[in-house]
Amino acid sequence: MGDPRKEVYRRYGVYRGLLGLLHPAGLRRAREAARQGLKPRWRDTWKHGIGGNPADFLIGPDGRLEHVHYGRHFNDSVLPDEILAWLEAVPA
C-alpha cells in the first residue's frame, strides 16, 4: 500500500467517504465484479481504498502537476489510453 496513512490523499484533497462507494456507477461495477466471483471483505476494502474516490495525477519532470483527475466514484479512474495521451502531451 503506497499511502497507508492517507497523508498524500489529504494533501491533494482526495475524497474519502461513503458517497464514492454508493454512487450508482460504482455499484454497477461492484455487482459485475461479484458476478465474476470477486467477494471482497467490505471492512478491508473500506480500509484499503474502495471507501473513497480515486485521483490520478501526472507529475511533470519539474515536479508540477501536468494532469489531474478526481474520480466521482471508487471506479472512476483514468484509463490507460488516456494516461498515454497525457504522457504524449507533456513537453520533453
C-alpha positions as CSV (number, residue, x, y, z in Angstrom):
1,M,0.0,0.0,0.0
2,G,1.6,3.2,-1.2
3,D,0.0,5.7,1.3
4,P,-1.3,3.7,4.3
5,R,-1.9,6.8,6.5
6,K,-3.6,8.7,3.6
7,E,-1.2,11.6,4.0
8,V,-0.9,12.2,0.3
9,Y,-4.6,11.8,-0.1
10,R,-5.3,14.6,2.4
11,R,-2.6,16.8,0.9
12,Y,-4.2,16.6,-2.6
13,G,-7.8,16.7,-1.4
14,V,-8.6,13.2,-2.5
15,Y,-12.2,12.4,-1.3
16,R,-12.9,9.6,1.1
17,G,-16.4,8.7,2.1
18,L,-19.4,6.5,1.5
19,L,-20.8,8.6,-1.4
20,G,-18.0,7.3,-3.6
21,L,-18.8,3.8,-2.7
22,L,-22.6,4.2,-3.1
23,H,-22.5,6.0,-6.5
24,P,-24.7,4.2,-9.0
25,A,-21.9,3.7,-11.5
26,G,-19.6,2.3,-8.8
27,L,-22.3,0.0,-7.5
28,R,-22.9,-1.4,-11.0
29,R,-19.2,-2.2,-11.3
30,A,-19.2,-3.9,-7.9
31,R,-22.2,-6.0,-8.9
32,E,-20.3,-7.0,-12.1
33,A,-17.2,-8.0,-10.1
34,A,-19.4,-10.0,-7.7
35,R,-21.0,-11.9,-10.6
36,Q,-17.5,-12.8,-11.8
37,G,-16.6,-14.2,-8.4
38,L,-14.9,-11.3,-6.6
39,K,-16.1,-11.5,-3.0
40,P,-14.3,-8.6,-1.1
41,R,-14.4,-8.3,2.6
42,W,-16.1,-4.9,2.9
43,R,-14.2,-3.9,6.1
44,D,-10.9,-4.4,4.2
45,T,-12.0,-2.7,1.1
46,W,-13.0,0.4,3.1
47,K,-9.7,0.4,4.9
48,H,-7.6,0.0,1.8
49,G,-9.2,2.4,-0.6
50,I,-12.5,1.4,-2.1
51,G,-14.2,3.6,0.5
52,G,-13.4,6.7,-1.4
53,N,-12.8,8.2,-4.8
54,P,-9.6,7.7,-6.7
55,A,-7.4,10.5,-8.0
56,D,-4.9,10.2,-10.9
57,F,-2.0,12.7,-11.2
58,L,0.7,13.1,-13.8
59,I,3.7,14.9,-12.3
60,G,6.0,16.6,-14.8
61,P,9.8,16.5,-14.7
62,D,9.8,19.8,-12.8
63,G,7.5,18.4,-10.1
64,R,4.4,20.3,-11.2
65,L,1.1,18.6,-11.8
66,E,0.6,18.3,-15.5
67,H,-2.8,16.5,-15.4
68,V,-5.2,15.8,-12.6
69,H,-8.3,13.6,-12.5
70,Y,-10.5,13.4,-9.4
71,G,-12.9,10.4,-9.6
72,R,-16.6,10.7,-8.9
73,H,-16.9,7.2,-7.5
74,F,-14.5,4.4,-6.5
75,N,-14.3,3.0,-10.0
76,D,-13.7,6.3,-11.8
77,S,-10.0,6.2,-12.7
78,V,-8.2,7.4,-15.8
79,L,-8.0,4.6,-18.4
80,P,-4.6,3.5,-19.8
81,D,-5.2,5.1,-23.2
82,E,-5.9,8.4,-21.6
83,I,-2.8,8.2,-19.5
84,L,-0.8,7.5,-22.6
85,A,-2.3,10.7,-24.2
86,W,-1.4,12.6,-21.1
87,L,2.2,11.4,-21.4
88,E,2.4,12.4,-25.1
89,A,1.2,15.9,-24.2
90,V,3.9,16.6,-21.6
91,P,6.7,18.7,-23.0
92,A,10.1,16.9,-23.1
